[in-house]
Amino acid sequence: MEKTEKLLDDGKFALALVRLKKLGPADGPAADRTLLKGEALRGLGLFAAAIKEYRSARASSAEELLRLEALLGETRCHRALGNEPQALSSAKKALALSKRTGEFEDDAKLEWALALRLTGRLAEAAKLLELLLKNYRRCADHDGAAFVLWALGGLYRLQGRYAEGVRAFEDSLKLAKKAGDGAAEGYALFGLGGILRVAGFMGRSLGCYVRARRLFAATDDTFAKAYAECGTANVLRQLGRLEEALAGYHRAHKLYSGLSDWADLGFVEWGMGEISRRGGDFGAALGHYRRAAGLFKGRGEPRGEALTLLSLSYLQYLKGETVLAERTHSAALKFIRRHGLHTHLETFT
């Protein structure tokens, strides 16, 4: 079991999974092996499959510490998939259990804050994240602080606080490098690339995605590889390099589909719709937007839903359906304001 845990710590998730399949009762309790299998699957980006293993581990063990670790893993997977009610539920249970046992308290608070962020309770999430950041900095926990700064950067982006978001991601990147955490460094670059893109700094944004792609190229993190493809394609689309962007979206589509990551697949469909609309293929654009809307629905991606509504209104206007376009645009603005977003003001989306 120790060798398997070492493989997981080193990010060798595929090898860990192969090893776990060979282990039996003599190698440790079944619940422990199931928990580690969940960790391996999550590392590979197979979140739905990982959730099943975490649930099985919880059901088959009376050990509170193991059940807590499984709940934290479940929460992370539900967040990645945009499953709002499930993320809140598992995060709440993990928080209560951590308080009772005195174990993994910061991890549980962090997951609760991120579940709040997912469901749009941004002010509550920000307050808790900022408190956690102070604690991690006080303890010189560079990895913990890097992760919280990454989370805050994404939250600030949603609030339209771009300057603060850029600083948060840049600080996250510095601390990840100091901690020697390549994965955290890569995700900080993803966050920085994304916020620079919507702020209009295309050259710097593209550079971030290129650097992140290199960091994840030799890893087992399929989710990160898909994210790199989609992010790079977004920048290329905005730079007018549409054929390259479309090829990137197709690669991202294949990767996200294999992971059953429907929320992120929604952004790929939306991006492909943008290319089709710009190329005058309105029928294809409409198909992409409709698929994007279905993928975003109920998966904690209000910004994606807002972008799709706005794009639909632009498409309808181009088709001469002015009354319908006005109605769709009004619905988009109401939706955006209800969720406290500023998506309609993002010039470089």
C-alpha positions, 0 to 999 in steps of 0.5 A: 500500500505504501508503494501505491501511495508513493505513486499517487504522491508522484502523480503516477495515477495510471501506474497506481491504478494498475497496482491497486487492481493487483492488490488483495486482502493481504495488502490491507483493508478493502476500504483503504484500497477502494479509497486509493482507487478513488484517488487514482481515478480522480488524478486521471480526471475520471471524476464520475468513476472516482465518486463511486469508489469514494462512496464504496469506501465510506460505506464499507468502513467504520473509520471516521478518518477514512470516511472523511478523506472519502467525503473530501474526495467526493466533494472535489469530484462533484465540484469538477463536474459542476454538481452543485447540490452534491458538492454542497452536501458532501462538503457540509458532511466533511466539515461536520466530521472534521470538526468532530475528529479534529482532522483535516479541518483546513481541507474541509473548510477549503472544500466548503468555501469552494462549494459555496463558490460553485453555487454562486455564494461568492461573498461567503466563499471569499471571506472564508478563503481569505481567512484560510489564506492568512492561516496558510501564510502564517504557517508558511504552507506554500502549497496551501496558500497557492491553492487558496490564491488560485481559488480566489483568483477564479472568484475575483474573475467572476466578480469582474475584479480583474486586477485583483484576480491577476495578482492572486494567480501570479502570487499562486504561481510564485508560491507553487514554484517555491513549493516545487508543485508542478501541478499547482504551477500549471493550474495557476497558469491556467487561471492566469491565462484565462483572466488575461484572455477575458481582460484582452491581453492575448499574447500574455494569455497564450504564453500562459497556456503554452507553459501550462501545456508543457508542464502537463504533457508528461503527466497522467492528468487528462483533465489538465490536458483537455483544459489546456486544449480548450484554453489555447483554442479560446485564445486562438479564436480571439486572435482570428486563427480560427482553423487552429482554434477549431482543431484545438476544440476538437481535441478538447471535445474528445478529451472532455467527452472521455472524462464525462466532464459535461460542464467543461464540454459546454465551453468547447461547444460554445467556442465551436459555435462562436467560430461557426457564427463568425464563419457564417454557418448559422445552422452549425452555430445554433446546434453548438449553442443548443448543445452548450446550453444543455451541457451547462444546465444545472452544472454550476456554470452560470457564466457559461449559460450567460455566454450561450444566451448572449451568443444566441441573441447575436445569432438571432439578430444576424438571422433577422429575428430582431424581436426574438433577439431582443427577448433573448438578450433581455433574458440573458441580462436578467440571468446575469444580474440574478447571478451577480455576474458581469459577463455582458461586459466582457469585451474579449470573451 
